[in-house]
Amino acid sequence: MSSNFKAIVIGTSTGGLSALPAVLSPLMEDFPLTILIVQHLSAHSDDFMVRHLRKFCDLEVLGAEDKMDTRAGCIYIAPPNYHLMVEEEGTLALSISPPVHFSRPSIDVLFETAADAWQEQLIGIILTGANSDGTSGVKKIKERGGHVLVQDIATAEAETMPASASEFADMILPLDQIGNYLNNLVQNKTS
Amino acid sequence: MVIRPMINDDTVKNNRIEIDLVLEGIYQCYGYDFRNYAHAHIKRRLDHRLSLSRMDNYLEMLHRIIHNEEFFNELLLDLSINVTEMFRDPEFYKSVRESLIPYLQTYPFLKVWHAGCSAGQEVYSMAILMHEEKIIDKTQIYATDFNELILSKAREGIYPVELMKQYTKNYQTAGGKASFAGYYRADYDHVLINQSLKEKILFTYHNLVTDGVFGEMNVIFCRNVLIYFNQELQNRVLKLFYESLIPGGFLCLGSKESLKFSECSPLFEPVSLSQKIYRKKR
């Protein structure tokens, strides 16, 4: 891996409520990358995810809004019932176009647009989940030269999503090692 | 499967050039101006049509757009998102009842504009709410869209019956005061919105991108339309709204839209920050 990473996209559905804290809480206080997250949720839920993840993170956690700028060291959560996209300039965009893989927000939508925005500076992570949303997304990240990380299914509450994405994985890791792997990855980059 | 990234890949840049050409072609050929739409959104919609019609690239698509109006009309439907519900975001309607209606009750006559009204679900929702708050009789509602096909659907007010369960739930959560079933007539697998609700609504063509001021409004609803515009176009349309409102008039945006990131932010003051209800400064 030759370039410095700028952003991480994370996708998960079933089991994400406990998997996400496991990934995010080990991240160091001055973690220098932008993090964008799609967790499949009911269309009618509120900003529960934002409040939930704030309890586990040193980093700032925000609900994504349309035209918001992305900052380093900040975590953005896709709102329920909207697709989250990244513009090529790195600003956020929302859409209520039809669900993809029965999901809105959809992981593929975020990953594919983020792949265009950050190209080889992007890390894509697929965690536990019970459908195959995200697989086209990580394929696109690979096409653009980015890095793909998939949760080891032995540690996943639901296997379908990581199993489906694993054919495009650069690295497969147990849940409890992902956070530290990311810490090491960015520390090696900056030294 | 091993996918080798191309080194010094210009794909993203080149795609952008091709897509800009497609949008320019659409504008010159048909007058629809998508050139300042949010790029990520446009790209996804074009990609969707590209894969459905088994074409290889955007320029092949451009050729077809220019020479085949039927194909363009199909694409036009892809580009305009018409996903909505009655009483979508019930909390918003609750907030309208609590923080907007008391102001509106003080005016002798009201003009309300639904900009980008799609198939009319939110227009009828607001008409129901204004009926229940007893201000519908002094109100003229204008509902506009740039898509004639969807506008005629809005005018009809016919919706699939299977959606009524969700709509009813939304209505109740939004603080509805009557029985939702009283506002429509079910006929086989569809429902028809009551004629009495339609009488106060004028459905008419208006394109936010190319058309001008729509005057002297007390309230403008424009929910989940601006998200498809880039910042420049968003600013232009927000100025159009500013000029179309009376002093102290209200602007209601979608729950995840915000004036925060716009240069028009100083023109308005927030009434409800969480529900994105703003008021034109006097």
Interface residues (C-beta under 8 A of the other chain):
Chain A: G63 A64 E65 D66 K67 M68 D69 P79 Y82 M85 V86 E87 E88 T91 A93 L94 S95 I96 S97 P98 V109 E112 T113 D116 Q119 E120 K139 K142 E143 R144 G145 G146 E167 F168
Chain B: M1 I3 P5 M6 D9 T11 V12 N15 R16 A38 H39 A40 H41 K43 R44 R45 I81 V83 T84 N224 L226 I227 Y228 Q231 Q234 G254 S255 K256 E257 S258 K260 F261 S262
